[in-house]
Amino acid sequence: MDRDVARILFDAEAIGARVHALAGRITEIYRDRDLTLVAILKGSIVFAADLIRLIPLRLRLGFVAASSYRGARTTPGPLRIELPDDEPLEGRNVLVVDEILDTGRTLAAVVDAVRARGARDVATCVLVDKRARRAVAIEADHVGFEIDDAFVVGYGLDHDGQYRNLPYIGVLGAESLPARGPDPA
């Protein structure tokens, strides 16, 4: 897998330091408030797991499934949001966590779904922000790293379900890149 990566943008040490800083900021904000962290599956799982271990507060953890890619497709289909009914959000402060903010479609749809469930407050936290591809007017409240328009993998970010387990974030090499259509995230 490493040979498919053209260059490393953020190594494990840089990611760890940034996640630690984000957790500190989030801890301060929610110190005297309830918190439900909602992670967008599957990509945010690595980031969310590391993040919650660094937040020394009582919190609830929920997951939302959001997808538009099916199999090896590189162009998105309709966006599907699956927010489990067993996670009470009414009156709660919710932090939606995702690994990447790209076009903004996924994050905006999840935020809308969480608000529709009666959340008191909804904030967002993303590890990677790729502003160059934004198609929806949304900005994350907490951002790990800003990047230019590149196809990145690792630390939860994938291509066709692979590369999520890399301990760093890197740019996928040209020979491994998919034919690229518009992204839904």
C-alpha positions as CSV (number, residue, x, y, z in Angstrom):
1,M,0.0,0.0,0.0
2,D,2.8,2.4,0.8
3,R,4.1,2.3,-2.7
4,D,0.7,3.6,-4.0
5,V,1.2,6.8,-2.0
6,A,3.0,9.5,-4.0
7,R,3.8,11.6,-0.9
8,I,2.9,11.9,2.8
9,L,1.1,15.1,3.8
10,F,0.8,14.4,7.5
11,D,2.7,11.7,9.4
12,A,1.4,9.9,12.5
13,E,3.1,12.3,14.8
14,A,1.6,15.4,13.2
15,I,-1.8,13.8,13.2
16,G,-1.5,12.8,16.8
17,A,-0.5,16.3,17.8
18,R,-3.4,17.9,15.9
19,V,-6.0,15.4,17.3
20,H,-4.7,16.2,20.8
21,A,-5.1,19.9,20.2
22,L,-8.6,19.5,18.8
23,A,-9.6,17.3,21.8
24,G,-8.3,20.0,24.2
25,R,-10.3,22.7,22.5
26,I,-13.5,20.5,22.5
27,T,-13.0,19.6,26.1
28,E,-12.9,23.3,27.1
29,I,-16.0,24.1,25.1
30,Y,-18.1,21.2,26.5
31,R,-16.6,21.1,30.0
32,D,-19.9,22.0,31.7
33,R,-22.3,20.8,29.0
34,D,-23.6,17.5,27.8
35,L,-22.0,16.1,24.7
36,T,-23.0,13.6,22.1
37,L,-20.4,12.9,19.5
38,V,-21.8,11.5,16.2
39,A,-19.2,10.0,13.9
40,I,-19.9,9.6,10.2
41,L,-19.1,6.0,9.1
42,K,-16.9,4.6,7.9
43,G,-14.1,7.0,7.3
44,S,-14.2,8.9,10.6
45,I,-13.9,5.9,12.8
46,V,-10.1,6.1,13.2
47,F,-10.2,9.9,13.9
48,A,-13.2,9.6,16.2
49,A,-11.7,6.8,18.2
50,D,-8.5,8.7,18.8
51,L,-10.4,11.9,19.5
52,I,-12.8,10.6,22.2
53,R,-9.9,8.9,24.1
54,L,-8.5,12.4,24.6
55,I,-11.7,14.1,25.8
56,P,-11.9,13.4,29.5
57,L,-15.7,14.2,29.8
58,R,-18.8,12.1,30.0
59,L,-20.1,11.9,26.5
60,R,-22.4,9.8,24.4
61,L,-21.1,8.3,21.1
62,G,-23.3,7.7,18.2
63,F,-22.8,6.8,14.5
64,V,-24.4,7.8,11.3
65,A,-24.1,6.0,8.0
66,A,-23.8,8.4,5.1
67,S,-22.9,7.1,1.6
68,S,-23.2,7.9,-2.0
69,Y,-20.4,5.7,-3.5
70,R,-21.3,2.1,-4.2
71,G,-18.4,-0.4,-4.8
72,A,-15.6,0.9,-7.0
73,R,-17.7,3.8,-8.5
74,T,-15.9,7.1,-8.5
75,T,-18.9,9.2,-9.2
76,P,-21.5,9.6,-6.5
77,G,-25.0,8.3,-6.5
78,P,-27.8,9.7,-4.3
79,L,-26.7,10.5,-0.8
80,R,-28.2,8.2,1.9
81,I,-28.2,9.2,5.6
82,E,-29.0,6.5,8.2
83,L,-29.2,8.0,11.7
84,P,-30.1,5.2,14.2
85,D,-33.4,5.7,16.1
86,D,-31.8,4.5,19.3
87,E,-29.5,7.5,19.7
88,P,-31.5,10.2,21.5
89,L,-30.4,13.7,20.3
90,E,-33.3,15.8,21.4
91,G,-32.0,18.7,23.6
92,R,-28.4,17.5,23.3
93,N,-25.3,19.3,22.2
94,V,-24.0,17.3,19.3
95,L,-20.6,17.3,17.7
96,V,-20.6,15.7,14.2
97,V,-17.2,14.2,13.3
98,D,-16.0,13.3,9.8
99,E,-12.6,12.6,8.4
100,I,-12.9,15.0,5.4
101,L,-14.9,18.0,4.4
102,D,-14.8,18.1,0.6
103,T,-17.9,19.3,-1.3
104,G,-19.8,19.7,1.9
105,R,-22.8,17.7,0.8
106,T,-22.4,14.9,3.3
107,L,-21.6,17.0,6.3
108,A,-24.5,19.5,5.5
109,A,-27.0,16.6,5.1
110,V,-25.9,15.0,8.4
111,V,-26.1,18.3,10.3
112,D,-29.6,18.8,8.9
113,A,-30.6,15.3,10.0
114,V,-29.2,15.8,13.5
115,R,-31.0,19.2,13.8
116,A,-34.2,17.5,12.6
117,R,-33.9,15.1,15.5
118,G,-34.1,18.0,18.0
119,A,-30.5,18.6,18.9
120,R,-30.0,21.8,21.0
121,D,-26.7,22.7,19.4
122,V,-24.8,21.1,16.4
123,A,-21.1,21.7,15.8
124,T,-18.8,20.0,13.4
125,C,-15.2,18.6,13.5
126,V,-13.3,17.4,10.5
127,L,-9.8,16.1,10.3
128,V,-9.2,17.3,6.7
129,D,-10.8,20.3,5.0
130,K,-10.5,20.5,1.2
131,R,-12.0,24.0,0.5
132,A,-11.2,23.9,-3.2
133,R,-14.0,21.4,-3.9
134,R,-16.7,23.0,-1.7
135,A,-20.1,22.9,-3.5
136,V,-22.3,23.6,-0.4
137,A,-21.9,26.6,1.9
138,I,-20.7,24.9,5.1
139,E,-17.6,25.4,7.2
140,A,-16.4,23.1,10.0
141,D,-16.2,24.5,13.5
142,H,-13.1,22.5,14.2
143,V,-10.5,21.6,11.5
144,G,-7.5,19.4,11.8
145,F,-5.7,20.2,8.5
146,E,-6.5,22.2,5.4
147,I,-5.3,20.7,2.1
148,D,-5.3,21.6,-1.6
149,D,-7.3,19.5,-4.0
150,A,-5.6,16.1,-3.9
151,F,-6.9,12.5,-3.6
152,V,-5.8,11.6,-0.1
153,V,-5.8,8.3,1.7
154,G,-4.9,7.0,5.1
155,Y,-6.0,7.4,8.7
156,G,-9.6,6.5,7.8
157,L,-9.6,8.1,4.3
158,D,-10.0,5.5,1.6
159,H,-10.1,4.7,-2.1
160,D,-12.6,1.9,-2.8
161,G,-12.5,0.8,0.9
162,Q,-8.7,0.4,1.0
163,Y,-5.9,2.4,2.6
164,R,-7.9,3.4,5.7
165,N,-5.4,1.6,7.9
166,L,-2.4,3.7,6.9
167,P,-1.0,5.6,9.9
168,Y,-0.5,8.8,7.9
169,I,-2.4,10.8,5.4
170,G,-0.9,10.8,1.9
171,V,-1.7,11.7,-1.7
172,L,-2.6,8.7,-3.8
173,G,-0.2,8.2,-6.7
174,A,-1.4,9.0,-10.2
175,E,-1.3,5.4,-11.3
176,S,-3.6,4.4,-8.4
177,L,-6.1,7.3,-8.8
178,P,-9.6,6.6,-9.9
179,A,-11.2,8.3,-12.8
180,R,-12.6,11.2,-10.9
181,G,-16.1,12.6,-11.0
182,P,-17.7,15.0,-8.5
183,D,-17.3,14.0,-4.9
184,P,-20.3,13.9,-2.5
185,A,-18.5,14.7,0.8
